[in-house]
Amino acid sequence: MANHGLEGLGAAEVIERLDTMPVSNRPAGLQASVQPDAVVLSDTQQREARLPLPEDGMYVSIAPYKSQTHDCYFHSLTTCVGELGNTDVQVRLTSGSGEVLVDEVRKTYDNGFLGLWVPRDIHATLRISHAGQIGTASISTKNEDDPTCITNLRLA
């Protein structure tokens, strides 16, 4: 982690630094995968570090798209790139019980994603709108293998 300027950082700090980093500045030779319970970092020398996520939340990264996407399950902080980088979108996340968890305008990162910390043990509906187009997706944090990368939210 020291080789990539991440020494001493916790999982949330590593996620913030790598996901918001301009694509052109991403560190070569570093893989960083967001799992439901940890961020897993590995390098070309087969070294690995596992940083646990907070017990009360899970990081979910979303790449809304209009015409092209990619399949993904666990978000890669160093290789995932979405279609709509640096774009303002309206984000609304509602729990299964109807509680509004997020309702605000956010700007996608340079990589085309936006990240949300979602409480554990919920099912929620995510609604993103941009320029009159709307997309929805379901999010779950109930299981130990729930996805952390949502790439199926098409704006139409």
C-alpha positions as CSV (number, residue, x, y, z in Angstrom):
1,M,0.0,0.0,0.0
2,A,2.9,2.3,0.6
3,N,4.0,2.0,-3.0
4,H,0.7,3.5,-4.0
5,G,0.3,6.3,-1.4
6,L,-2.3,4.3,0.6
7,E,-0.3,3.4,3.7
8,G,-2.2,4.0,7.0
9,L,-5.5,4.6,5.3
10,G,-8.7,2.7,6.2
11,A,-11.1,1.1,3.8
12,A,-13.4,4.2,3.5
13,E,-10.4,6.4,2.8
14,V,-8.9,4.0,0.2
15,I,-12.3,3.8,-1.5
16,E,-12.7,7.6,-1.5
17,R,-9.2,8.2,-2.8
18,L,-9.2,5.6,-5.6
19,D,-12.8,6.0,-6.8
20,T,-12.6,9.8,-7.1
21,M,-9.2,9.8,-8.6
22,P,-9.0,11.0,-12.3
23,V,-8.8,8.0,-14.6
24,S,-5.5,9.2,-16.0
25,N,-3.9,9.2,-12.5
26,R,-4.9,5.7,-11.5
27,P,-2.0,3.7,-10.2
28,A,-0.6,1.1,-12.6
29,G,-0.2,-2.4,-11.2
30,L,-2.7,-2.0,-8.4
31,Q,-6.0,-3.9,-8.3
32,A,-8.6,-2.8,-5.7
33,S,-11.9,-4.6,-5.4
34,V,-14.8,-3.5,-3.2
35,Q,-16.3,-6.6,-1.6
36,P,-19.4,-6.5,0.6
37,D,-17.2,-6.7,3.7
38,A,-13.7,-5.4,2.7
39,V,-11.6,-3.6,0.1
40,V,-9.1,-6.1,-1.3
41,L,-5.9,-4.6,-2.8
42,S,-3.3,-6.6,-4.7
43,D,-0.3,-5.8,-6.9
44,T,1.8,-7.3,-9.6
45,Q,4.0,-9.0,-7.0
46,Q,1.0,-11.0,-5.7
47,R,0.9,-9.0,-2.4
48,E,-2.5,-8.6,-1.0
49,A,-4.1,-6.4,1.7
50,R,-7.7,-6.7,3.0
51,L,-9.2,-3.7,4.7
52,P,-12.5,-4.3,6.5
53,L,-15.5,-2.1,5.7
54,P,-17.5,-0.6,8.6
55,E,-19.9,-3.1,10.1
56,D,-22.9,-0.7,9.7
57,G,-22.5,0.1,6.0
58,M,-21.6,-1.2,2.6
59,Y,-20.1,0.8,-0.3
60,V,-22.0,0.5,-3.6
61,S,-20.8,2.1,-6.8
62,I,-23.2,3.0,-9.6
63,A,-22.5,3.8,-13.2
64,P,-25.6,5.2,-14.8
65,Y,-25.5,4.9,-18.6
66,K,-27.4,5.9,-21.7
67,S,-26.0,3.6,-24.4
68,Q,-23.1,1.5,-23.2
69,T,-22.2,-0.3,-20.0
70,H,-20.1,-3.3,-18.8
71,D,-20.8,-6.3,-16.7
72,C,-19.5,-6.1,-13.1
73,Y,-20.3,-7.5,-9.7
74,F,-17.6,-6.3,-7.3
75,H,-16.5,-2.8,-8.1
76,S,-12.9,-2.3,-9.2
77,L,-11.6,1.0,-8.0
78,T,-8.8,0.9,-10.5
79,T,-10.3,-0.5,-13.7
80,C,-14.1,0.1,-13.8
81,V,-15.0,3.0,-16.2
82,G,-18.6,4.1,-16.9
83,E,-20.1,6.2,-19.7
84,L,-21.1,9.4,-17.8
85,G,-18.0,10.9,-16.2
86,N,-18.2,14.2,-14.4
87,T,-22.0,14.5,-14.9
88,D,-24.5,15.9,-12.4
89,V,-27.3,13.4,-11.7
90,Q,-30.3,13.4,-9.3
91,V,-29.9,10.5,-6.9
92,R,-32.7,9.1,-4.8
93,L,-32.3,6.0,-2.6
94,T,-35.4,4.6,-0.8
95,S,-35.4,1.7,1.6
96,G,-37.9,-1.1,1.3
97,S,-39.8,0.4,4.1
98,G,-40.1,3.7,2.2
99,E,-37.5,5.7,4.1
100,V,-35.6,8.1,1.9
101,L,-31.9,7.5,2.5
102,V,-30.5,9.8,-0.2
103,D,-32.2,12.5,-2.2
104,E,-29.7,15.0,-3.8
105,V,-27.8,16.0,-6.8
106,R,-24.4,14.3,-7.1
107,K,-21.6,14.5,-9.7
108,T,-20.3,11.3,-11.1
109,Y,-16.6,10.8,-10.7
110,D,-14.2,11.0,-13.6
111,N,-14.6,7.2,-14.0
112,G,-18.4,7.6,-14.6
113,F,-19.4,6.2,-11.2
114,L,-20.9,7.6,-8.1
115,G,-20.5,5.9,-4.7
116,L,-23.0,5.5,-1.9
117,W,-22.6,4.2,1.6
118,V,-25.7,2.1,2.1
119,P,-26.8,0.7,5.5
120,R,-26.4,-3.0,5.9
121,D,-29.3,-5.5,5.9
122,I,-31.7,-3.6,3.6
123,H,-33.3,-3.8,0.2
124,A,-33.5,-0.4,-1.5
125,T,-34.6,1.2,-4.8
126,L,-32.2,3.6,-6.5
127,R,-33.5,6.2,-8.9
128,I,-31.2,8.3,-10.9
129,S,-32.3,11.0,-13.3
130,H,-30.4,13.2,-15.8
131,A,-31.5,15.5,-18.5
132,G,-35.1,14.2,-18.4
133,Q,-34.0,10.6,-18.5
134,I,-34.6,8.2,-15.5
135,G,-33.3,4.8,-14.5
136,T,-33.9,2.6,-11.5
137,A,-32.1,-0.4,-9.9
138,S,-32.5,-2.5,-6.9
139,I,-29.8,-2.6,-4.2
140,S,-29.4,-5.2,-1.5
141,T,-27.0,-5.3,1.4
142,K,-28.6,-8.2,3.2
143,N,-26.2,-11.0,1.9
144,E,-22.5,-11.5,2.2
145,D,-22.2,-11.8,-1.6
146,D,-24.4,-8.8,-2.7
147,P,-22.9,-6.8,-5.6
148,T,-21.0,-3.6,-5.0
149,C,-21.0,-2.5,-8.6
150,I,-24.3,-1.5,-10.3
151,T,-23.9,-1.1,-14.0
152,N,-27.4,-2.0,-15.2
153,L,-29.0,1.4,-14.4
154,R,-30.0,2.7,-17.9
155,L,-31.2,6.2,-18.3
156,A,-34.1,6.3,-20.7
